[in-house]
Amino acid sequence: MFTNKSSIPFEKKIISLILLCSTIILHSCGQTSNYNNINNSTNMDTTNSKASNPYYSHEDTSKINISNDEWKKVLPPDVYEVARLKGTERAFSGKLWDFTGKGTYYCAACGNPLFRSDAKFASSCGWPSFFEQMSDNSVVYQRDNTYGMQRTEALCGRCGGHLGHLFDDGPKPTGKRYCMNSVALDFTPYSVNAEAQGNNIDTITLGGGCYWCVEAVYENLMGVLNVESGFSGGKTINPTYEDVCSGSTLHAEVVQITFDNSITSIDEILKVFFTVHDPTQLNRQGADVGTQYRSVIFYRNDEQKSAATSIVKQLNDEKVYKQAIVTQVNKFTTFYRASDEHQHYYQNNKFQGYCRMVIQPKLEKFEKVFKKRLKKF
Ligand SMILES: [Zn+2]
């Protein structure tokens, strides 16, 4: 095992503290009483209003360009007021400003996917705040010089509806703060998403050596909703990091990736996997040696199994590597999440030795090969 990896540096705790503090500083959205104050009835349950809106879709990405008169017929009055007339709800009046559920935030007017819940942060400004949009086209911008201020207006990339504003005082890793109106957003939990979208949300568990490295890569891939580091494929129940490092539990260090099949795919997830680790090394990745660093794919369904076996065969047939691939393809059983200090490790410890020497080169390789598929920060 690489010695530097076993100690969690002090800087990590400092960074966490700074992040925490940044969430309790009062951010001003620059929105004043000059604005229309919307009598807010934020749409957590918008089933009825969506049913009567023929433009609402989570799958259709075609642009919508219709008149406000037409919008007025299909949108609830509060959504119309914000989305089409650029109104602003009163701070702390929306139902989503301090909401922490796991799922996807869509445009309330047209259903366009806008944000993942893991990009939401607790801003005390009184409006739901995010540090990253879901994809390049989710949110678009235009200059807003109204009310004597110079701001960047954020609009839905599909229907052009007003969402809120974009500021540069957000937390790491982007430093952005998308200050949104609750009423312009429509939240759907991941579990409901999977049913409503024909199981578009999928999860796979992959071991490609040190989980810090693999996690850092997938956190940058478009369509990835959530990445967690942990352990799979061993015998011990609830193993600790130290248990797994001893090699006696037979667990592999893995990342559990939840992704949206409408934005990425199992094939792309696996292509990334085989790009950023060496699948010909048996029970090791570079200086990290032991069965916990083995190359392994834990599949959950037939589609994942077939995609995994077929890419291994294809890479072997085409002799992409000098030696044969040793990656195991095993049925998933259990995932044990590693402790919090192991999650988002690279993001929180960029300047630590292991991150600079081992993770950074893998990230750079990934960013070069999958340039057009990176999340925009
Ligand atoms: Zn929209």
Boltz pocket constraint, residues with backbone or C-beta under 6 A from the ligand:
constraints:
  - pocket:
      binder: B
      contacts: [[A, 107], [A, 108], [A, 109], [A, 110], [A, 111], [A, 112], [A, 156], [A, 157], [A, 158], [A, 159], [A, 160], [A, 161]]
      max_distance: 6.0
